[in-house]
Structure formats: structure tokens, C-alpha cells
């Protein structure tokens, strides 16, 4: 539960404006690392649903590509990166603490 709350908090911070209308790339990266860890942790569970693992891998790859583009200064858009990380964070946190 704490990990999910921390992940959502950091994702929220990553989405807040920093330095005008730009997003803080380091906050986005930090939120990604937490969400990535949550995705890996879910995938290592004995009761992991293969469909959920696949969706987590897809969201993780999308967020990773967006962060690489941002870091390389290519087509990197901080808003796009933040949205990709937020999608991964949200989905991963729901798998960590599913409501039954």
C-alpha cells in the first residue's frame, strides 16, 4: 500500500509544472524508476496474470522510450513522457493493491 501511494505521489509531482510550462525530467525519471520496479515486482509474483504482465511490459516500454527521447533531446516532450510514466504508475499501483 505504501509503495502504491508513494508511486502515485511521485507521479503527481512529475506532472506538476516546474520552471514555467516545462515538466521536471528528473521527477519524471524518478517516478518511472518506482513504477518500473513495481512492474518487475508484479511480474515476479507466482500468481501474476500473464495478461497483466504483458500490459505492464507494454506500458513500461512506452514510458522507457518516451524518457529516452526526452533525455536525447530528440522528439522528447516532457508532457508526453509524464503521461506515459503516469499510465505505467497508475496501472502498476492497481496491480500491487487490487481491490477484491
Residue pairs with C-beta under 8 A, 6 or more apart in sequence:
1 96
1 97
3 34
3 38
3 93
3 96
4 38
4 93
4 94
4 96
4 97
6 34
7 31
7 34
7 35
7 38
7 89
7 92
7 93
8 89
8 90
8 93
10 27
10 30
10 31
10 34
10 89
11 31
11 35
11 85
11 86
11 89
11 90
13 24
13 27
13 31
14 23
14 24
14 27
14 28
14 30
14 31
14 82
14 85
14 86
15 23
15 82
15 86
16 23
16 24
16 27
17 23
18 24
18 27
22 78
23 78
23 79
23 81
23 82
24 78
25 70
25 71
25 78
25 81
28 67
28 70
28 78
28 81
28 82
28 85
29 67
31 85
31 86
31 89
32 63
32 64
32 67
32 85
32 88
34 89
35 60
35 63
35 85
35 88
35 89
35 92
35 93
36 60
36 63
36 64
36 88
38 89
38 92
38 93
38 95
38 96
39 56
39 57
39 59
39 60
39 88
39 92
41 96
42 48
42 52
42 53
42 56
42 92
42 95
42 96
43 53
43 56
43 57
52 95
55 91
56 88
56 91
56 92
56 95
59 84
59 87
59 88
59 91
59 92
60 88
62 84
62 87
62 88
63 81
63 84
63 85
63 87
63 88
65 84
66 76
66 77
66 80
66 81
66 84
66 85
67 76
67 81
67 84
67 85
68 76
69 75
69 76
69 77
69 81
70 76
70 77
70 78
70 81
